Amino acid sequence: MTQFDALCANDPELSELRTAIREFLAADRDEHGWEPAIDSWLARWDADFSARLAEAGFVGLTIPTEYGGRGLGHLHRYVVTEELLAHGAPVAAHWFSDRQFAPSLLSYGSDEQRREFLPVIAAGKLHAAIGMSEHDAGSDLAAVKTRASQVDGGWSLSGTKVWTSGAHLAHRIVVLARTSPLDPEHRHAGFSQFFVKLDSPGITIDPIVQMGGEHHFNEVTFDDVFVPDADVLGSIGDGWRQVTSELGFERSGPERILSTVTLIVAAIRALPDDADDGTAAAVGELFARMISLRQLSISVARTLASGEDAATRAALVKDLGTRFEQDSVELAADLLDRLDRQAPEAARLAELLATARLHSPLFTLRGGTNEVLRGVVARGMGVR
Ligand SMILES: Cc1cc2nc3c(=O)[nH]c(=O)nc-3n(C[C@H](O)[C@H](O)[C@H](O)COP(=O)(O)OP(=O)(O)OC[C@H]3O[C@@H](n4cnc5c(N)ncnc54)[C@H](O)[C@@H]3O)c2cc1C
């Protein structure tokens, strides 16, 4: 295998997997009629699709076979993820469970938790939300105020989480809460994680509707919610270390580059044969950036697959990748201005662009803002 093949994840076994997922997606789309979407990993929730995908063996790839998964590596998962994004498939329902909670359970979960949850995640049927951010604790996550106090047989949880994607549809939420009072000298100490049932008494889920009318965010309030000891994730007091390793999985995937790939493909399709050189060059340059970013992202996945730390590089890819996503929206808009709107390709481009414009500001915020990630990169390079 050449170095170029390695950077493209073209190893023979990965190529086979890529062909298999492509065939599954083509057949599933023919049968069920879903349309490729922008930002489908966050905005397209389809529990039946997630279950069919899992049934075909494309969820839980890195979960060991003893827990119902396929026991494959990060790169296998990368290839499948990449194809799901490139096809704009409706994957939001199982995304967070498969991406970050399965690895967390494998690293920190008890054996009972692994046996209970991992097979359901691998079946695409455990839908989970991320309960980290609060009104005054986003970039500065150590300012989280949600508290859990020990009670008979478990914990009592109180506080409010915000920007919680999919909480109104999910089964469980992983909540980061304080279990010891704040020590200003050690702000990151005293946190713990809880895997909370979203239908528990005392939970209120209020929608936060986006300006385009979409509902995927929520504000989730916990009022004295009882969480049994069995649903503590990992060790009490170790929440900060656990959450930072979870963020590594959250930030490093191809969804930080490919949220607009359906738009880019539509732009290429809409490009007329007689496009002026400047327009063709702009589309070509964007595509070339995508290939380079993809190779950078695959090199991060290879690093993770070999068990090494890739936090700084993952932050760099997310910064470059999400800015690329935003640039792709601008380019598609410029291109559309020059097209005959009656042509079917232009109509498709306009339809995708309408959603992409509304989602574009979110790309550089979610999963940690770019400004904050640049701080991570600077520290990783020893310059801060
Ligand atoms: C689409 C989307 C989905 C999300 N889903 C979830 C979810 O499911 N669960 C969840 O818990 N959270 C979720 N979030 C929240 C997300 O993680 C936060 O929005 C993000 O961490 C930023 O926090 P904040 O919004 O409080 O902004 P703030 O932290 O208040 O930041 C405001 C501005 O100040 C800048 N800033 C802050 N600190 C620094 C610094 N030290 N140096 C330089 N600049 C700085 C930021 O870059 C930003 O521009 C989601 C967000 C989005 C956009």
PDBQT file of the ligand as one rigid body, heavy atoms in Angstrom, charges set to zero:
ROOT
HETATM    1  C1  LIG A 401     -25.255  22.728  16.978  1.00  0.00    +0.000 C 
HETATM    2  C2  LIG A 401     -24.828  22.634  18.405  1.00  0.00    +0.000 A 
HETATM    3  C3  LIG A 401     -25.110  21.488  19.144  1.00  0.00    +0.000 A 
HETATM    4  C4  LIG A 401     -24.746  21.395  20.485  1.00  0.00    +0.000 A 
HETATM    5  N1  LIG A 401     -25.093  20.273  21.166  1.00  0.00    +0.000 NA
HETATM    6  C5  LIG A 401     -24.751  20.171  22.476  1.00  0.00    +0.000 A 
HETATM    7  C6  LIG A 401     -25.138  19.016  23.224  1.00  0.00    +0.000 A 
HETATM    8  O1  LIG A 401     -25.787  18.107  22.697  1.00  0.00    +0.000 OA
HETATM    9  N2  LIG A 401     -24.782  18.962  24.526  1.00  0.00    +0.000 N 
HETATM   10  C7  LIG A 401     -24.053  19.943  25.137  1.00  0.00    +0.000 A 
HETATM   11  O2  LIG A 401     -23.720  19.790  26.297  1.00  0.00    +0.000 OA
HETATM   12  N3  LIG A 401     -23.701  21.073  24.457  1.00  0.00    +0.000 NA
HETATM   13  C8  LIG A 401     -24.039  21.213  23.155  1.00  0.00    +0.000 A 
HETATM   14  N4  LIG A 401     -23.707  22.355  22.445  1.00  0.00    +0.000 N 
HETATM   15  C9  LIG A 401     -23.068  23.466  23.158  1.00  0.00    +0.000 C 
HETATM   16  C10 LIG A 401     -21.636  23.743  22.749  1.00  0.00    +0.000 C 
HETATM   17  O3  LIG A 401     -20.760  22.774  23.223  1.00  0.00    +0.000 OA
HETATM   18  C11 LIG A 401     -21.302  25.156  23.257  1.00  0.00    +0.000 C 
HETATM   19  O4  LIG A 401     -22.085  26.060  22.496  1.00  0.00    +0.000 OA
HETATM   20  C12 LIG A 401     -19.851  25.516  23.124  1.00  0.00    +0.000 C 
HETATM   21  O5  LIG A 401     -19.067  24.734  23.981  1.00  0.00    +0.000 OA
HETATM   22  C13 LIG A 401     -19.615  27.006  23.410  1.00  0.00    +0.000 C 
HETATM   23  O6  LIG A 401     -20.162  27.370  24.646  1.00  0.00    +0.000 OA
HETATM   24  P1  LIG A 401     -21.144  28.637  24.773  1.00  0.00    +0.000 P 
HETATM   25  O7  LIG A 401     -22.193  28.512  23.728  1.00  0.00    +0.000 OA
HETATM   26  O8  LIG A 401     -21.560  28.739  26.191  1.00  0.00    +0.000 OA
HETATM   27  O9  LIG A 401     -20.255  29.882  24.360  1.00  0.00    +0.000 OA
HETATM   28  P2  LIG A 401     -19.237  30.691  25.309  1.00  0.00    +0.000 P 
HETATM   29  O10 LIG A 401     -18.364  29.732  26.024  1.00  0.00    +0.000 OA
HETATM   30  O11 LIG A 401     -20.014  31.658  26.135  1.00  0.00    +0.000 OA
HETATM   31  O12 LIG A 401     -18.379  31.465  24.256  1.00  0.00    +0.000 OA
HETATM   32  C14 LIG A 401     -18.821  32.686  23.651  1.00  0.00    +0.000 C 
HETATM   33  C15 LIG A 401     -17.721  33.203  22.738  1.00  0.00    +0.000 C 
HETATM   34  O13 LIG A 401     -16.544  33.500  23.517  1.00  0.00    +0.000 OA
HETATM   35  C16 LIG A 401     -15.418  32.811  22.987  1.00  0.00    +0.000 C 
HETATM   36  N5  LIG A 401     -14.546  32.342  24.076  1.00  0.00    +0.000 N 
HETATM   37  C17 LIG A 401     -14.931  31.758  25.227  1.00  0.00    +0.000 A 
HETATM   38  N6  LIG A 401     -13.848  31.405  25.967  1.00  0.00    +0.000 NA
HETATM   39  C18 LIG A 401     -12.759  31.782  25.254  1.00  0.00    +0.000 A 
HETATM   40  C19 LIG A 401     -11.354  31.677  25.478  1.00  0.00    +0.000 A 
HETATM   41  N7  LIG A 401     -10.849  31.125  26.596  1.00  0.00    +0.000 N 
HETATM   42  N8  LIG A 401     -10.525  32.164  24.533  1.00  0.00    +0.000 NA
HETATM   43  C20 LIG A 401     -11.020  32.723  23.381  1.00  0.00    +0.000 A 
HETATM   44  N9  LIG A 401     -12.348  32.857  23.122  1.00  0.00    +0.000 NA
HETATM   45  C21 LIG A 401     -13.204  32.384  24.036  1.00  0.00    +0.000 A 
HETATM   46  C22 LIG A 401     -15.987  31.608  22.260  1.00  0.00    +0.000 C 
HETATM   47  O14 LIG A 401     -15.120  31.169  21.244  1.00  0.00    +0.000 OA
HETATM   48  C23 LIG A 401     -17.279  32.170  21.684  1.00  0.00    +0.000 C 
HETATM   49  O15 LIG A 401     -17.052  32.837  20.473  1.00  0.00    +0.000 OA
HETATM   50  C24 LIG A 401     -24.069  22.473  21.118  1.00  0.00    +0.000 A 
HETATM   51  C25 LIG A 401     -23.795  23.630  20.387  1.00  0.00    +0.000 A 
HETATM   52  C26 LIG A 401     -24.163  23.733  19.054  1.00  0.00    +0.000 A 
HETATM   53  C27 LIG A 401     -23.874  25.002  18.303  1.00  0.00    +0.000 C 
ENDROOT
TORSDOF 0
